[in-house]
């Protein structure tokens, strides 16, 4: 497979992931972090870092709007619920395992 085709397939898969996450707004970021070690905010950070590495100025809010499909504060108001004590406890463990060890 040539590089251009690979890039196009990766982009298509990423767009499908974003569409899936948009349809599953019931899935909370904390649950994603606890189960998979990443969430929508991680995706937006990775997107921002990729843009910045290529000399494209992008701040956190702009990257989040791309990933969430709307301003982050709007998404939180519409979809985010209060995390339970059990979710918060699992997050502390997950964060240490998935993010904390990376810096």
Sine and cosine of phi, psi and omega as CSV:
sin_phi,cos_phi,sin_psi,cos_psi,sin_omega,cos_omega
0.00,0.00,0.70,-0.71,0.01,-1.00
-0.99,0.15,0.28,-0.96,-0.09,-1.00
-0.88,0.48,-0.66,0.75,-0.01,-1.00
-0.89,0.45,-0.70,0.72,0.02,-1.00
-0.89,0.45,-0.69,0.73,0.02,-1.00
-0.87,0.50,-0.71,0.71,0.02,-1.00
-0.87,0.49,-0.67,0.75,0.00,-1.00
-0.91,0.41,-0.65,0.76,0.04,-1.00
-0.92,0.39,-0.67,0.74,0.04,-1.00
-0.89,0.46,-0.67,0.75,0.02,-1.00
-0.90,0.44,-0.66,0.75,0.02,-1.00
-0.90,0.45,-0.68,0.73,0.03,-1.00
-0.89,0.45,-0.65,0.76,0.01,-1.00
-0.91,0.43,-0.69,0.73,0.04,-1.00
-0.88,0.48,-0.64,0.77,0.04,-1.00
-0.91,0.42,-0.64,0.77,0.07,-1.00
-0.87,0.50,-0.72,0.70,0.01,-1.00
-0.89,0.45,-0.65,0.76,0.05,-1.00
-0.89,0.45,-0.66,0.75,0.03,-1.00
-0.89,0.46,-0.73,0.68,0.01,-1.00
-0.89,0.45,-0.56,0.83,0.04,-1.00
-0.90,0.43,-0.67,0.74,0.04,-1.00
-0.93,0.36,-0.44,0.90,-0.04,-1.00
-0.96,-0.28,0.76,0.65,0.03,-1.00
-0.90,0.43,-0.22,0.98,0.07,-1.00
-0.95,0.32,-0.36,0.93,0.01,-1.00
-0.99,0.16,0.89,-0.45,-0.06,-1.00
-0.98,0.20,0.51,-0.86,0.04,-1.00
-0.84,0.54,-0.63,0.78,-0.03,-1.00
-0.90,0.45,-0.58,0.82,0.05,-1.00
-0.93,0.37,-0.65,0.76,0.05,-1.00
-0.88,0.48,-0.70,0.71,0.01,-1.00
-0.88,0.47,-0.69,0.72,-0.05,-1.00
-0.92,0.39,-0.57,0.82,-0.06,-1.00
-1.00,-0.06,-0.60,0.80,-0.14,-0.99
-0.90,-0.44,-0.23,0.97,0.01,-1.00
0.99,0.14,0.17,0.99,0.10,-1.00
-0.45,-0.89,0.27,-0.96,0.00,-1.00
-0.54,-0.84,-0.13,-0.99,0.01,-1.00
-0.87,0.50,-0.60,0.80,0.01,-1.00
-0.91,0.41,-0.59,0.80,0.07,-1.00
-0.89,0.46,-0.72,0.70,0.02,-1.00
-0.85,0.52,-0.67,0.74,-0.01,-1.00
-0.93,0.38,-0.60,0.80,0.05,-1.00
-0.91,0.41,-0.69,0.73,0.03,-1.00
-0.89,0.46,-0.63,0.78,0.02,-1.00
-0.90,0.44,-0.73,0.68,0.02,-1.00
-0.87,0.49,-0.71,0.70,0.00,-1.00
-0.88,0.47,-0.64,0.77,0.03,-1.00
-0.91,0.42,-0.67,0.75,0.03,-1.00
-0.90,0.44,-0.75,0.66,-0.02,-1.00
-0.88,0.47,-0.60,0.80,0.02,-1.00
-0.91,0.43,-0.38,0.92,0.02,-1.00
-0.99,-0.17,0.23,0.97,0.04,-1.00
0.98,0.19,0.25,0.97,0.04,-1.00
-0.99,-0.10,0.88,-0.47,0.02,-1.00
-0.95,0.32,0.86,-0.51,0.04,-1.00
-0.53,-0.85,0.78,-0.62,0.04,-1.00
-1.00,-0.10,0.10,-1.00,-0.06,-1.00
-0.86,0.51,-0.67,0.74,-0.03,-1.00
-0.90,0.43,-0.66,0.75,0.01,-1.00
-0.91,0.42,-0.67,0.75,0.01,-1.00
-0.91,0.41,-0.66,0.75,0.02,-1.00
-0.90,0.44,-0.62,0.78,0.01,-1.00
-0.90,0.44,-0.57,0.82,0.06,-1.00
-0.91,0.41,-0.71,0.70,-0.06,-1.00
-0.96,0.29,-0.68,0.74,-0.05,-1.00
-0.99,0.11,-0.30,0.95,-0.03,-1.00
0.98,0.22,0.19,0.98,0.02,-1.00
-0.16,-0.99,0.23,-0.97,0.08,-1.00
-0.83,0.55,0.62,-0.78,-0.07,-1.00
-0.83,0.56,-0.69,0.73,0.00,-1.00
-0.88,0.47,-0.59,0.81,0.06,-1.00
-0.91,0.41,-0.70,0.71,0.00,-1.00
-0.88,0.48,-0.71,0.70,0.00,-1.00
-0.86,0.50,-0.70,0.72,-0.02,-1.00
-0.89,0.45,-0.58,0.81,-0.04,-1.00
-0.99,0.13,-0.57,0.82,-0.24,-0.97
-0.82,-0.58,-0.41,0.91,-0.13,-0.99
-0.99,0.15,0.70,-0.71,0.06,-1.00
-0.93,-0.37,0.24,-0.97,0.03,-1.00
-0.94,0.34,0.74,-0.67,0.01,-1.00
-0.96,0.27,0.66,-0.75,0.04,-1.00
-0.97,0.26,0.22,-0.97,0.05,-1.00
-0.87,0.49,-0.64,0.77,0.01,-1.00
-0.91,0.41,-0.65,0.76,0.05,-1.00
-0.89,0.45,-0.68,0.73,-0.01,-1.00
-0.91,0.42,-0.65,0.76,0.02,-1.00
-0.90,0.43,-0.69,0.73,0.03,-1.00
-0.90,0.43,-0.57,0.82,0.00,-1.00
-0.90,0.43,-0.68,0.74,0.01,-1.00
-0.84,0.54,-0.70,0.71,0.02,-1.00
-0.92,0.39,-0.72,0.69,-0.01,-1.00
-0.89,0.46,-0.67,0.74,-0.01,-1.00
-0.87,0.49,-0.71,0.71,0.00,-1.00
-0.88,0.47,-0.62,0.79,-0.04,-1.00
-0.98,0.22,-0.60,0.80,-0.17,-0.99
-0.98,-0.22,-0.55,0.83,-0.09,-1.00
-0.89,-0.45,-0.72,0.70,-0.09,-1.00
-0.84,0.54,-0.57,0.82,-0.03,-1.00
-0.97,0.23,-0.19,0.98,-0.05,-1.00
-0.99,-0.16,0.03,1.00,0.10,-1.00
0.82,-0.57,0.00,0.00,0.00,0.00
